Amino acid sequence: MSISDLVERAFAYRGYVTIAGRDGASRVGFVYDRGPAHLEMYDEAGTERIRISLDDIADIAFTGDDASARAQRAWEKRRGVLESKHTSVWGDFEERPVLLLVALPIELHGVAAVLGGEARGAIVRGRIGGMRAVARAVGLGGGAAQVIAAERPRIVISCGLAGALRPSLVPGALVLASAVRDESGDVVMASEPLVRATRQALVDHAPVIEGELLSATRVAATRDEKRALAAPGRVAVDLESWAAARAAARAKIPWLALRVVVDPLDADLPAFAREPLRGYVVPALRHALRGPRSLLELVRLGMRADTAIRAMQQALLHLGPTLSRLGGQE
């Protein structure tokens, strides 16, 4: 098939494609327009428009899910049969992916190792428990609703790092939310059967602490700030699980919030970690240059983060085989 024919097919395709360049590079995205000598595409994160000359294209692979074609197949399968009012408008349940929502690049790279994929911008695609899975870094506190609408998942898992609100929780401790609350007091309750099934899947792997997860609007960086947020039944604080849980609940999609403690209740975070940033490398280096005490503080934080990420990876690996059943429990 000629490159021009591939471009026409890519334009008609309703999913991501991978374009191999003659220079050996590849780009993943969605082709939204084409001309006689070029094509136009959005990158996989949906944040950049790219124009590529046809002369620079070696091949085009149709690597993404064609959602419209899948919906057509589902309609053909059901045609002539009265549809249950409970049937999902998003097509067959078995074809929908597991969606893992994180905030930070360090969390996304940790999840990538579990999915067997590679981070492309803010997205990782792979498999978990034998099923298709996608991980998306949505930043701190936002973006979950748009991602859920785009991915049409079978289940949403908010996973990543959290701060402890109980003195017994050490770095690497697993926290499973029975409910997620925001600072205004709004609560989204987790599905009790879903929480119970998750606990049973992980009980032989590591202790799991269940309770309320608070999603704050700013980093609780000091022991005093964390103690002020502590309350009976509340176990940890993060910045993004409430937005994910609310968006999933509104879309009538099962959800979990599985977090891993990175900073204990009585541990203070370095000053640079107290603000939500896109990247922490440069601020961390500046902090380390302040002196031996700052360098030691940074080393300790790195060790805690490494412990937490490894604990998150192990928990997801153990949870994977159970996910095919979890997505069907409301």
Secondary structure, DSSP 8 states (H G I E B T S, - for coil): --HHHHHHHHHH--S-EEEEETTS-EEEEEEEEE-SSEEEEEETTS--EEEEEGGGEEEEE--S--HHHHHHHHHHHHTTS---TTS-TT--GGGS-EEEEESSHHHHHHHHHHHT---BTTEEEEEETTEEEEEEE--SS--HHHHHHHH--SEEEEEEEEEESSTT--TT-EEEEEEEEETTS-EEE--HHHHHHHHHHHTTTS-EEEEEEEE-SS---SHHHHHHH--TTEEEEESSHHHHHHHHHHTT--EEEEEEEEE-TT----GGGGS--S--HHHHHHHHTT-HHHHHHHHHHHHHHHHHHHHHHHHHHHHGGGHHHHTT--
